[in-house]
Amino acid sequence: MGHVKKFQWSEQCIEHGLKQMPTVKDRRSKEDVYQQWRRAQQARWKRRWRAAAAVATVLIAVALGGHRWIAPEQEEKQKAASPAEMTPTNSASAPTEMMMTADAASKAAEQNETVAVIALPDRRSGFVVPVAVPLDDRLAPAERVAAAIDELSRTRLRDAARWFDGVTVVPEAEDGRTWAVDVPAGHRVFAASGKEQQLFLAAVTETVRQMGGRRLHFFTAGKEGLNLPAVGRLHLSKIGGQKRMYYISRTSSFPAVVLIPAPSGASTLLEALQRMTKPGGSGLEPAVPQGVEITGVKVDERHATIRLRVSVSLDTQDAARMVEAMLLTAKEFGIHDVTLTAAGRSSLGSYRLGERIAVPPGPNSEVVAAAGR
């Protein structure tokens, strides 16, 4: 993560603004002024967030493309006929991606009304595990991460949640694209091993990404910048836009089998789902087991129909976990709801086939329930 231009409300900007004001008798330091400004901003966001999110949902919605069936053989032929499509780049469709990202952020804000997703570092597996934590829907966006951490601290996930002790993670503006991450000066991460520092940074980054953020603005005890020896000095960092696909991990220290997001590099939902039939490396198991074939994907704006061929008998929990992984992966591609079809079947796990299924607001909600109190 490289150094980029600082966010406009830096300490220098605030100090310069204060110098333009009439001289008054005020013994506060610039750090005190900065902290007062942040508290005022958070209070302002609490009042205006819901209205802004509602307006954004209406204004940002866009219709992107038509709908069609994509079978695996057809996709391979299309790639061979069009070399430019074989290696997707960030610049190939920048306006479209910007609209998709904005719409996804609005959808995340709507879906996360009662949920916060916290990515917990797991030293045993070496991954971060995002978990969806249900919350009181009256909480403002600036309060949700702290409230979710408080909830997790009352469960058997408390050891993993302690990595967030004292850490402030809040949106810096109403659009929720940039999030401030303020780490206290005495936090355990500064004395942690290199692997633990990397896991901590991955946990913070995935938490913000799951909450709809696209950039992180780092602070240490209210002062801009975060220095982690294993990573370097961080200021304003952008979260990569690569889509994720979900795999299964049975080696975590958590009290349940978990779903782990991993960068896919896939350019289509069909491609991502097909990759999920193979191991993801580092102990990650396929979310789509042997005996299940993805035979086609039809995308119609924000809805997708996934056609399956199931030739094995699936355990109820394994089937439900597979469907959840598919739904979460579809969400990465901007899909809001999914219809699953499979000849000769009416359900997979607890999910009915042939009916629209809304994508979940976050993964691994059952992990929090299994952790108890």
Secondary structure as UniProt FT lines:
FT   HELIX           11..19
FT   HELIX           30..60
FT   STRAND          67..70
FT   HELIX           72..81
FT   HELIX           83..85
FT   TURN            90..93
FT   HELIX           94..111
FT   HELIX           112..114
FT   STRAND          115..122
FT   TURN            123..126
FT   STRAND          127..134
FT   TURN            137..138
FT   HELIX           141..152
FT   TURN            153..154
FT   TURN            156..157
FT   HELIX           158..161
FT   HELIX           162..164
FT   TURN            165..166
FT   STRAND          168..171
FT   TURN            174..175
FT   STRAND          178..183
FT   TURN            185..186
FT   HELIX           188..191
FT   HELIX           194..210
FT   TURN            211..212
FT   STRAND          215..220
FT   TURN            221..222
FT   STRAND          223..224
FT   STRAND          226..228
FT   TURN            229..231
FT   STRAND          232..234
FT   STRAND          236..238
FT   STRAND          244..249
FT   STRAND          258..263
FT   HELIX           269..275
FT   TURN            276..277
FT   TURN            282..283
FT   STRAND          284..285
FT   TURN            290..291
FT   STRAND          292..300
FT   TURN            301..302
FT   STRAND          303..310
FT   HELIX           316..332
FT   TURN            333..334
FT   STRAND          337..342
FT   TURN            343..344
FT   STRAND          347..348
FT   TURN            349..350
FT   STRAND          351..352
FT   TURN            353..354
FT   STRAND          356..358
FT   HELIX           365..371
//
